[in-house]
Amino acid sequence: MTKNMGVADRAVRVLVALGIAGLYATGQISGTVAAVLGVLAVVFVATSLISWCPLYLPLGLSTMGKK
């Protein structure tokens, strides 16, 4: 796996995941919406940790910047 996520991309994903966690913790989301957003938050954190997003491959995207 070649890294395809830059620092800013990773930071935004973690912030979004924290926002989803905050919404859940305060009871603003629940049920199916909470489950779907929870899975999305876990995926965002996981992809941020490994700096690789599988969705970027077929789209030919990379946020790593120029080498």
C-alpha positions in Angstrom: 0.0 0.0 0.0 1.4 3.3 -1.1 0.3 6.2 1.1 -2.2 8.5 -0.6 -3.3 10.8 2.2 -1.6 14.0 3.2 -1.5 15.5 6.7 -4.4 17.9 6.2 -6.6 15.1 4.8 -5.8 12.9 7.8 -6.5 15.8 10.3 -9.9 16.6 8.7 -10.9 13.0 8.9 -10.0 12.7 12.6 -11.9 16.0 13.3 -15.0 14.7 11.5 -14.8 11.5 13.5 -14.5 13.4 16.7 -17.5 15.5 15.7 -19.6 12.4 15.1 -18.5 11.0 18.4 -19.5 14.3 20.1 -22.9 14.2 18.4 -23.5 10.7 19.6 -22.2 11.5 23.1 -24.6 14.4 23.5 -27.6 12.4 22.2 -28.1 14.4 19.1 -27.9 11.4 16.8 -29.3 7.9 17.6 -30.5 4.7 15.9 -29.6 3.9 12.3 -28.1 7.3 11.7 -25.8 6.9 14.7 -24.8 3.4 13.5 -24.0 4.5 10.0 -22.1 7.6 11.1 -20.3 5.5 13.7 -19.0 3.1 11.1 -18.0 6.1 8.9 -16.1 7.6 11.9 -14.2 4.3 12.5 -13.3 4.1 8.8 -12.1 7.7 8.9 -9.9 7.1 11.9 -8.5 3.8 10.5 -7.6 5.3 7.2 -6.0 8.3 8.9 -3.8 6.0 11.0 -2.5 4.1 8.0 -2.5 7.1 5.6 -4.2 5.1 2.9 -7.7 5.4 1.5 -8.9 2.6 -0.7 -11.5 4.8 -2.3 -8.8 7.1 -3.7 -7.3 4.2 -5.8 -10.1 3.8 -8.5 -10.5 7.6 -8.5 -6.8 8.2 -9.0 -6.6 10.6 -6.1 -3.8 11.5 -3.8 -3.5 14.3 -1.2 0.2 13.6 -0.5 1.3 16.7 -2.4 4.3 16.8 -4.7 7.4 14.8 -4.0 
